[in-house]
Amino acid sequence: MFKTILLVTFILIGYASYAQTAATVNDLDSSYRTCLDNGTDMYGCAVTNYAQMDSLLNVVYKKLHTKYSSSAYSQLKTEQKNWLKTRKAYFKKIDAGNAEGLVGQGRMMFIEDEKSTFVRARVLDLIKRYTE
């Protein structure tokens, strides 16, 4: 009986963990929009959003590590390394670009927003894999 309760508890925690992660993306999006709508320190909003999205990426990646077999995780690790190289090149391109003619904090906000959007796509991809 105790083993059954323990097993059900772990299953529910795993399910809740996924639900929390998927909901977290929506919550971050909502918080970011609210912050931007305030119209003050919009660059700070973008920086915070990027940091939170990057942190969520690490959480989801670690969840997959615990879920996957060693061979599946090895493949994921290789894929993640390639994604990180792609991210680095993309960020370099964004940093060097003209950000649609923006200057100052508007330009910096645009750059942070683009970076966050790029990482968000990866987070959603990894969340989808977690549910498969």
LUMDO-842648 format. One record per residue (C-alpha): residue in one letter; z, y, x. Coordinates in nm, 2 decimals, padded with zeros to 4 digits. Example, Ala and Ser with C-alpha at 12.3 -4.5 7.8 and 13.67 -1.06 7.14 Angstrom:
REM residues 2
   type       c3       c2       c1
      A    00.78   -00.45    01.23
      S    00.71   -00.11    01.37
//
This chain:
REM residues 132
   type       c3       c2       c1
      M    00.00    00.00    00.00
      F    00.09    00.24    00.28
      K   -00.24    00.17    00.46
      T   -00.43    00.24    00.14
      I   -00.26    00.57    00.09
      L   -00.32    00.66    00.45
      L   -00.69    00.57    00.43
      V   -00.73    00.77    00.11
      T   -00.56    01.07    00.28
      F   -00.79    01.06    00.58
      I   -01.10    01.03    00.35
      L   -00.98    01.33    00.15
      I   -00.91    01.53    00.46
      G   -01.25    01.46    00.59
      Y   -01.42    01.56    00.27
      A   -01.20    01.87    00.24
      S   -01.29    01.95    00.60
      Y   -01.66    01.95    00.53
      A   -01.61    02.15    00.21
      Q   -01.41    02.40    00.40
      T   -01.67    02.44    00.67
      A   -01.96    02.49    00.42
      A   -01.75    02.73    00.22
      T   -01.66    02.91    00.54
      V   -02.02    03.00    00.60
      N   -02.04    03.16    00.26
      D   -01.70    03.33    00.31
      L   -01.82    03.48    00.64
      D   -02.14    03.60    00.48
      S   -01.94    03.76    00.20
      S   -01.69    03.92    00.44
      Y   -01.98    04.06    00.66
      R   -02.15    04.21    00.36
      T   -01.83    04.37    00.24
      C   -01.76    04.51    00.58
      L   -02.11    04.66    00.61
      D   -02.08    04.80    00.26
      N   -01.78    05.00    00.37
      G   -02.02    05.20    00.59
      T   -01.77    05.24    00.88
      D   -01.78    05.07    01.21
      M   -02.08    04.86    01.11
      Y   -02.13    04.76    01.47
      G   -01.78    04.62    01.47
      C   -01.86    04.43    01.16
      A   -02.16    04.27    01.33
      V   -01.97    04.18    01.64
      T   -01.69    04.02    01.44
      N   -01.94    03.83    01.23
      Y   -02.11    03.69    01.54
      A   -01.78    03.59    01.70
      Q   -01.68    03.41    01.38
      M   -02.02    03.24    01.34
      D   -02.01    03.12    01.70
      S   -01.66    02.99    01.66
      L   -01.77    02.80    01.35
      L   -02.05    02.65    01.55
      N   -01.80    02.50    01.79
      V   -01.58    02.37    01.50
      V   -01.88    02.19    01.34
      Y   -02.00    02.06    01.67
      K   -01.66    01.91    01.74
      K   -01.65    01.75    01.40
      L   -01.98    01.58    01.46
      H   -01.85    01.46    01.80
      T   -01.57    01.28    01.62
      K   -01.80    01.14    01.35
      Y   -02.09    01.02    01.57
      S   -02.11    00.70    01.78
      S   -02.12    00.75    02.15
      S   -02.50    00.71    02.16
      A   -02.56    00.95    01.87
      Y   -02.33    01.20    02.02
      S   -02.51    01.17    02.35
      Q   -02.83    01.26    02.17
      L   -02.66    01.55    02.00
      K   -02.52    01.67    02.33
      T   -02.87    01.68    02.48
      E   -03.01    01.85    02.18
      Q   -02.73    02.11    02.19
      K   -02.79    02.18    02.56
      N   -03.16    02.25    02.47
      W   -03.06    02.47    02.18
      L   -02.83    02.66    02.41
      K   -03.12    02.73    02.65
      T   -03.33    02.84    02.35
      R   -03.05    03.06    02.23
      K   -03.01    03.22    02.58
      A   -03.39    03.30    02.59
      Y   -03.39    03.43    02.24
      F   -03.09    03.65    02.30
      K   -03.25    03.79    02.62
      K   -03.56    03.87    02.42
      I   -03.35    04.05    02.15
      D   -03.15    04.24    02.41
      A   -03.47    04.36    02.58
      G   -03.65    04.45    02.26
      N   -03.67    04.79    02.10
      A   -03.48    04.67    01.79
      E   -03.73    04.83    01.56
      G   -03.70    05.17    01.72
      L   -03.32    05.19    01.67
      V   -03.09    05.35    01.92
      G   -02.72    05.36    01.99
      Q   -02.48    05.17    01.77
      G   -02.76    05.11    01.51
      R   -02.95    04.92    01.78
      M   -02.65    04.73    01.90
      M   -02.56    04.63    01.54
      F   -02.91    04.51    01.48
      I   -02.89    04.30    01.80
      E   -02.56    04.14    01.70
      D   -02.69    04.07    01.35
      E   -02.99    03.89    01.49
      K   -02.78    03.68    01.72
      S   -02.55    03.59    01.43
      T   -02.84    03.49    01.21
      F   -02.97    03.27    01.49
      V   -02.64    03.09    01.53
      R   -02.59    03.07    01.15
      A   -02.90    02.86    01.12
      R   -02.77    02.62    01.38
      V   -02.43    02.60    01.20
      L   -02.60    02.51    00.87
      D   -02.81    02.25    01.04
      L   -02.51    02.08    01.19
      I   -02.32    02.10    00.86
      K   -02.61    01.92    00.69
      R   -02.59    01.65    00.95
      Y   -02.22    01.61    00.90
      T   -02.28    01.53    00.53
      E   -02.55    01.27    00.60
//
